Structure formats: C-alpha cells, structure tokens
Amino acid sequence: MFFRSSAKKVHSLKPQYDYVIAGGGPAGCVLANRLSEDPDVSVLLIEVGGPDSHPYIHMPVGFAKLTGNSHSWGYKTVPQRNLNNREVWFTQARVLGGGSSINAQVYTRGHRYDYDAWEKDGGATGWNYQSVLPYFLRAEENQRYVNEYHSQDGPLKVSDPVPQSLSTVYVRAAQQAGIPYNHDFNGHTQEGIGYYQLTNRNGYRSSAPVCYLKPVLSRANLDILTSTLVTEVILEGNVAKGVRFAQKGESRPQSVLAAKEVLVTAGAIGSPKLLQLSGIGQADALRKLGIECKVDLPGVGENLQDHLDLFVVGECKGDFSADKYKSPLHSAWAGLQYALFKTGPVASNLCDAGGFWYADKNAMSPDIQFHFLAGSGLEHGLRPLRNGVTLNSAFLRPRSRGTVKLKSSDVRQAPLIDPNYWADPYDRKMSIAGFRLAREILHQDAFKPYIKGEADPGLHVKTDDEIAKYAMRFCKTDYHPVGTCKIGADSDPMAVVSPDLKVRGVEGLRVVDSSVMPYVVSSNTNAPTIMIAEKGADHILGRV
C-alpha cells in the first residue's frame, strides 16, 4: 500500500518569491493553490512538519493514531486554575496539511449567526454569513448536495459516511431524547441530530494538501519546503520583506524575500508565536524576553478560545463497537478489507454521527455539539474498554478568553498556552448541562440492547459539583483553538488584523488562518479555516 506525499522536492530555492507562505496547514495549502494559478506569480510554501507521506494520514481511521506526539506538537496548557491546576493535553498538527491531515474529518461550518456576529459585534466587516457562503461553496465538491448551500465544483471532497451500526442506534436514541433529526447541518438549519458529512472519499482522507496541492505540484511557479522552521518575519521598518528559516539537519539559517507579501498561516498557536518572535506584539512583554518590539500590537496572542469537551463512555454488552478491531485477528481482517476494497472500519472516521442542540434554552442558536464515537479510548488520555462507545459534548460559545505567549525568545521553545477554561462560570454551567444531555441520550431505550452500563464517569456521579470534579480530571480540548490574531475594527485596540487580514502597522504582512476569528465558530474549525483562506486569497489578489 503506497501513499504519495503532496510535497514536492525543491531543487533550487529562489532568493525571492512574490508570496512567501509561513505555515503549511489547511490555510497555507489553499493559498498556495490559489495564488499560484497565475503562472507569472511565484509562491513558496514553508511547513515545519514533514510531508504527508505516512499511511495513517490517508486512512480515515488513522486519526486515532495521530493525536499523540506523532506528526504533532506535544503541547500541554499551562496549569488551568479552574480545572484544579491540571495541564490539559493540547496537541497541534506538525505535518503538511496541519489539522486537515490528522483530524477526524468532520465537515461542519458553524451557524450563520457566528459569521453575522463576526461582523456586527467583532468588527469584521465583510465576513457576515452571506459574504462567506460563496467561499464555502468555492471550496466544496459535495457528494450529495447541489443547492444554495452546497457545490460540486470545488477541490475539497465532502462525502456521506457509511455509518457504523451503533451510530444509527445513537441517532435513534437522540430522537428519543427529544432532539429532531437533521439531514444537513450545513444547510438551512444547524440544530438537530444526524450523520456528519466528512472530508474523505473512496476510502481516503480529503486533506488540504491532497485536495489543493497534489493537483498542482507540476506548477513551476510553486515551491514547497517541508521540515523547515520559520524563525522570524524579516522587517525593515514597518515593512515585511521576507522570512528567516532553518531546515531540518542544517545549522546555517537562511532567508528568502517576498516581493509582494509574507502570509502567516501557522494557526492559532503558531501564528501569534511567530509574530511575537518577530517583534510584533505587546511591547513590555517582548522586551522582558529580550526581543526588540518593532510593532506594538497588544492583541497578538490574546483572545484565545477553544471548545472544551466532556464525555460519557458506555460499556457494550458484546462486540458491537469498533473496539473489537483492537484484537489481532479482527485488525488483520480489517486491514485486508481496506487493502482490497478501501471499505470497512479502516475507511471509517469512527465519528460519523453527532449533532447540535441547546444547553442554554435562551441561546440564539445551538450551543452544544455532540460527537458519537463507536469505540472507547480513541483519543489521547481516554481509558479504553474491551468494547465501548463514547459520546462527547462540547460547549460551543465559551465566554472565557485565554492567551498564547512566548516562554522565551528561543524559537524552539513551546509557547505558554492558556485557554483559561471555565474562567467564566457560565462556561462551567453550560458544559455540565451539555454533559447531562449526552448522558440522557446514552441512556435511552435504543441503546439498551447494546449497552450494559455507564463506565465513565458512572451513575454515582450525579450532582453538578461531582460532574465538575470528573470534568476537571478528564475533560479535553476539541482541538479548535482560534482567535489569537483576531480581525477587528480600526477602533478596536486589541484587533491584530484588519478585515482584509493585513497586520496592523505593518506593510506586506497578513495572517490568514483560524487565529483571525473574532469568536470561535459553533462547529469543527477545518472547513471555516479553509473558507478564510479562500476569501483571503481574493483579498490578496484585490478581488474584494
């Protein structure tokens, strides 16, 4: 079984490109494709991680093997004061394609209210729902839908799952709990329960490099460097001139110039880190680390938001879940089925059902998201059972705000990541309410033939305080950090980029990734990040 990487070997690095893209995650891949469409424009994409050549990346089930240290940064948060000072595992992708190469492939966009709030309350002019919808359409090649909400013309392959049998049981159980069925979370209505559409097709992951880079690797005007760490944006006065970088295995630093623009696409953790290392950030904090402040932007690294996940685990009465494939015999059979037909459990993302509902009955739109996994212990730190299921519930509209700050001026040091979970008591209240909804679903009649009991946390955990104590020990990130270089109005002193994604106070520099979201969307963040890059490309090219 052979998977060809979406990277290309650079035989001769040019001293200057029109555009230098710092970060090969989903946004960087989109920009590399769209900007290099013009053969007279030269583009260099730089990614700190390696190429997307590992087989697990391309097998849909492989994400369960990739959320540890393999192909990702082994980050942890600083001690979370509202989680009993626990350091929460906070891995981020370190591979070409970023999160799109290691995520669970759930394709959700968020609610129209999210984007209208970006514009109305966040000062992100031109980022309301009607303005961003065309960019979701431009990106999408949908297997099922062609209507005002969906397209079949884009590069990103979006497909229907072949649901695991327990996923269908979950959908029935959620309806028994009073949540209506929804056939399309990205259509007219978000609320309800049902099956997710996924970013995979015909047994393979539809990552950003597979969809956006692999088809254009033959372009002579596009170069891609992997295993290369961008250490600094080169500034001359208030003008970005290029970047400095260090390639793996080489001690001598190098630099490359950008004739038009430097585009930072390193994500909600990497982008503020790079800006701060380059002297762009809060002046006093930079000076304390011995970094010359070149542009005083106090909002860099502020406004961190993330979805915190609580989960209920049920123990099955028999071999009903995907856990049975942990045995050598079943594993070998699943591998053979995939090798021959690209079907079966290896072709599954193990998270093909979920939905959106309300913890706060007065919320304007759903504020809880469910992910049903037909297995246990599938993610970092979760206790595996011999045979079980997991139902995650994430509160989607946190009021708490955190930070990403430098620990030192050493580029190889991990930053200080502080999501500040549950700093606002409302977040804790809604998280517990979402957990109770998940528990209620798992205890419906539809599950009774399959589940013999609740394994975690167990029915002895009943009160809000008991649930909170359980959450403090076992809650996890949903891997959706955003907001640390937020879009904002000129009047907002904490805005890092303008609505056209230009870094304030710097010429020739933009940030184009999930870090620019003023507020976290009420969904998974891969599709919205790709949308941001699609729209960002039009801003860069002067089309909007």
Secondary structure, DSSP 4 states (H G I P E B T S, - for coil): -----S----SS--SEEEEEEE--SHHHHHHHHHHTTSTTS-EEEE-SSB-S--HHHHSGGGGGGTSSSTTEE--BPSPBGGGTTB--B--EE-BTTGGGGTS--EE----HHHHHHHHHTT--TT-SHHHHHHHHHHHEEESS--BTTB-BSSSEEEB-----HHHHHHHHHHHHTTPPB-S-TTSS---EEEEPEESEETTEE--HIIIIIGGGTT-TTEEEE-SEEEEEEEEETTEEEEEEEEETT--S-EEEEEEEEEEE--HHHHHHHHHHHTTEE-HHHHHHTT---SEE-TTTT--BB--EEEEEEEEESSS-SGGGGGSHHHHHHHHHHHHHHS-SGGG--S--EEEEE-SSTT-SS--EEEEEESSSS-STTPPP-SSEEEEEEEES-----BEEE-SSS-TTSPPEEE--TT-SHHHHHHHHHHHHHHHHHHTSGGGTTTEEEEEES-TT--SHHHHHHHHHHH-EE-S--B-TT-B--TT-TT--B-TT-BBTT-BTEEE-SGGG-SS--SS-SHHHHHHHHHHHHHHHTT--
